[in-house]
Structures are given as structure tokens and as C-alpha cells.
Amino acid sequence: MALTALDEWAKGYSPLERRTDAVDAIGTALKLASSQSGPLPLLDLVRHKITGLPGPVCTALGETPVKYHINERCGDTVLGNVVLYRAIIKAASPEAAVALSTTSRYFRQKAEGLPYWFTIRSSEGLDRLSQKVYSTKNPQIHVRLEGHFSLKDLHKLREDLTSLNLSKTRGLTEDGVKIIATRCKQLQTLDVSGCLIGDAGAQALAGSVNLKALTSLNLSRNKIRDAGAQDLAGSVNLKALTALDLGNNEIGGAGALALAGSVNLKALTALDLENNNIGDAGAQDLAGSVNLTALTSLNLGFNSIGLKGAQALAGSVNLTALTSLNLRGNGIGDTGVQALAGSVNLTALTSLNLSHNSIRDAGAKALALSVNLKALTSLDLSYNAIGDADVQEMARSVNLKALTSLNLWRDYIYDAGVQALAGSEHLTALTSLNLEDNNIGAAGAQALATNGFSRRLNGIGVFFKAAAPLYN
């Protein structure tokens, strides 16, 4: 039949190209198609889990109303529709995309500007990467280094890297950071988490005039203290940053004050300071900052923030763009939660994490009755003292009906609370519910199974005190 010509076309690849997943996939697809009568929808081929056409292809194609078929034409138009070329190129591995771009002008056009991703574990790998020549203009090159690399090795890094991840490297020093900051002049994303570069490394990055294109910087787990935070905040070279991760460092109130007062960080939309020690004073400084008004995500978990800090955040007119707020592990208590629930400045929040905060009845009730938190889709109240009465209040609340994820892990919930959740007329949007390490027995399990409640959840965590089936 006519599809035999396509099979011959697939065989025309060179041995090197035939080793790529995508080429093998097309060959398999053609053989499968040639055994069918009439054109075979590509979506059906994807559902056969053909090697090289992974799930993203099916997702990409599923988002369009067009039904694609392998048609009877050969040559450059073998797959028929340019949207289909784009879907395959986007889902292919970097090597497969490069191979495909050499065989068809349609694939080549769709490969223009496509990101290239590489994981390199040796000096030889850096040599090969430095020698690669790309036909595309301004290629997006993303590199992840794993293992030990000497200063000499780092000098081999390409100057046109777009993204560099060093979180799996060992022995990165201040001198190494300086080499990276000097060579990689087109970096948009840099991850040096866990490299222990300290204040000296932070200072080296802050002082680099070559990092002006950087939009995302991950410096978590680096033993950075107030001095390092102050250098970053004072850098005129980091004005393009939209995401800054300083979690799990040793930053205190002085560092938080510097970040809050920085006129260079006005573009930030995401700031992570989890597991530092900024305290109430640091939270108050951040809340009062006119420079951080673009923030949509703020993580202040485990920072020794108490009532005063929570009240400052709730009363901030500068943080009205926040959609995600993480205050876990701070012990803000019921009064702090009441301040947040009553805030007219936090109405845009869709995600709120209040885990480990000594929340009891009054705090839970305030959340349930809050008309300001109606946009919440994710609420984490794990490791508190939430009981059955509190859960019943939440189950009756019309203000929490947008919730899709609710975490009540290790609270004080018994069967009555579970029955209230399962029977709620308002929590029908829930797709994820965590009830682990509570006191749920057979009656609670039966309630979850009633009316298919547990079946409509994509994720459920339950630890039963007695063996009981979830489904009838």
C-alpha cells in the first residue's frame, strides 16, 4: 500500500540518526500504520506507547481540535501538518530534535529556538559541549553539572549558556563562582543550591557585570548570612531577577531589612527565605517594603515569626499581589491566623501554608468564616491542633468551596470530622486530601467511600486505626 513509501523514507536516515528515539519511533509508527487499513490517527499511535513519542506529544496534540493522520505523502510533507511537527519536536529529546531537524525543513523550522538540555558528569563532557556548533540563532542551552569539576574544567563552560545548574556539583569555591560569573554572559537561570559558597560566593555573583540577564537565582543551602544578603540586595547587576531563592541559609533581620529596602529587586515576583531567622522584625520590614510590590509568591516558613510578624503581613498594602504565602513552622497561633483571615490585602491568595503553627479552634474557625480567602485552592493546616469541630466548621463553609487541596496531616481528627468532610456540599472541588496520622476508624473510612467521595480524589492520604475498606 501507499504507506510503504513512508517506511522506505524512514529507512533513509543515516545510522547515527537512526539511533535517536524519535527516528526509531517514526519507523515503528510507520510499520504499525502500514498494517492498518486507511490512515491511522497519530493519537492512536501515541496510545500504543511507541518509544520516542512520550506523553507530552499526546498532551500537545490533545490541546488542538485538529485530528492528525499519517498520510500517503512522502518527503518533507510526510506528517502533513506543521502543528504536528511542532508537537513532536517539543516532545523529543535534544538529540532526537537535532536529528529530525537535519531531515526535514519543517522539523528544522520548528526546532529553531528550541531549548537544548544537557547533563554533564565529566571534563570530557564539557569538552564535547564546548565544541558543539548549533545551526539555530541564539540557541537556548541548559546545562546541569554533576560531580566534581576543577577550576580548569569550569573555564570550558560555553559563554552562550542560558541556564546552569550546579546543585549536584562538589567542591565549588568562590573562585569557581567568579569563573562562572565571568564566562557565562547570557545566563538567565543559575542554580548553585547546596554548594556552600557562603557570603564570599554571594558577593562574587552580586559584583558580576555579566549576570545582568539573570532572571532566576537559586542560592538555597549556601551558608549565606546577612552580609551576603546585603551584597545581593545592593547589586545593580541583578535588576532583572524575578525569582530569588535564599532558603535554608543563615540570614537574620539585617539581611531581611536589606532585601526589603533594595531598589534593585523591584522585579521580584518570587522570594524564598524559608528556614532562616528573620523573626518578627524581618517580616515587618518585608511587609512594609514598597520595593516588593510585584511579589506573587513569598515563602517565610520556619523563620521564628510570631504574632507581630503575621499581623504585619496581614496589614501590608504592599503585598496585595500575593497568590502564594508560606508561613509554616512559625507558631503564629490563633491570633495570627485571625489577622490573616481578616485581611483585605490577601484576597488574591490561592495557596496558604500554615502547617506547624499551633492553630486551634479559633484559628480554624476564622479561616472557615473568612470572606477574604475565597480564592484559596490549596490550604495546609497539617501539624496543628485541628479537631472534629474545626473540620465540621470548614465543611460547612461556603468560603472554602474553591479548595482543590486540603492537608490535615497529624491533627486531631476522628470519624466525626471525616464524616463532615465527606458529606460537605461545599468541598466538592477537592482532588487532594491528606488525613494521615489522625484517628480515623471504620466509620470514617466508610464515610470516605460513601457517594464515591474518595474515588473523585486524585490523591488521598489516610492512616486508619482499624482495618477498613475505602470502597464499597
Steps between C-alpha positions, in 0.01 A plus 500: 500500500599867473633513855785271397664808345506661841666194645772533238531870581563416869771252398679780319646642820872464559612242762573781748156651459330162521632461851280782627176422679293717270620330180443155646156617608408618153624173352286306747205727437527451126517124534196506724317730262584285198318209662179700528236562238485871429674785684567445870455793745829596659331519838433128469868444427591694812262291707694195384790648705737500208857562614602861441154655488443556874197632684563870422433429131156368580440796732611750238283345232208463736491876552409561136170421326673368187514125443836400360568206274807351344416564138616349174746772406873461547802728518473823696122476535500149644307597813276747329440781748754749635329507841572130525868563425512751782341257744750227419802732515393640838462151645818354352827471684766760402690240298186385322396857423840575348487184288150574378591860415759371252250288309210733434462871450179489703675339796789743459265799510330370811833427668612864469545644847415169670683454833783247519541316832823331607616320814879484520694284744858527378763736362474316168130582488583868535751465214232352273248768597747781431560363151133472402388729219133594475332604180230690687534865591537570873449138615352443846763281668424356844780316682506300822838400645521198729813395691836668554631762259829685536553871436660400170183310408280801577703708255362268228141611558340651193443874511156464341341283771144601581458292815756344735422261787787427740295354785653155450862612475761455772767738620379820335706788642485877490752488214272261313207736544712783363586295191133427435402862556770609257452245220126443482381834371158392376376314808134544580478228765768399753463233769786464749287358781688289754843608377594673830643807327432722802506878510811515281325310220190716529720809480670365186165450329369837611807675362491340155408734215445193281187380680270784401276263302442273802132459587518202739764441770494208745739546793332274752711294743815709461577630852428854385463748785391861526811630323433284195134603490605863523739460205226342289249769596746773411595359161411711198581196286204290616216734410349248258441239772142381529570197722745488792539196726694562821341219698690298760773756562597702809334830419367709786318827543776712346495295181121520478519877551749528213279295268194704594681827437654399169403713203680244282259214566177666392444241224480210750182296479624207713709523818591196710652558845389175663700371796695813583455712811350831395252510791215744546719798415598348165139418415398854590772645276393283206135587555583870503713490186387712207761321288342154515153582372540267200528192723249226427677228701656544846644215706583589862468155652702421815619854570403551865215727395234557763184701539655839419645370175172338397309818576748704295459270200122509533498878516740556212366703210819415311437127473157504338629312193589191705340179378718266709602550865693242701525560876546142616696431815464846654261455790284802415209347695129569477535875529745511210267289288209726586701797375572325170141384459373850560739666258353683203853514355535126443191435293708383201644204693444162338752307714547537877730279708447528877645164602672481843343817640322394821159566345194394698126563493503879469748501212321226307165676545648828378619330180162335445312827542741719304344674200848622403644158421238382252763461226692233693550177308769355730498509881754325725406470868710193581675460836260725687227424752203490263216287640166366385310817586744705295473270199122507526512880489718486189271245335204737547690800362394646167823700504723197442314350207787577258737268690651224290769400753461472878774371730394397853787261569568428868221705651235374745232377264273205575217336310257787557732744325552267205125448468455878483760532225355214297148637531587863429292672234769764454829307476406334175803639312747306717735277305765453772435431868761400758370353826805297599586446866157589632261270686281367224319171543253289309225760512728764351614262229140418417419872475783552254368216288142627505379666181836435337668784694841332506471394137487856374823587682825479302699481824393385843709429807333308782637298792226291654504388863305193393496302178217625285430502124489834316259382234167322519 
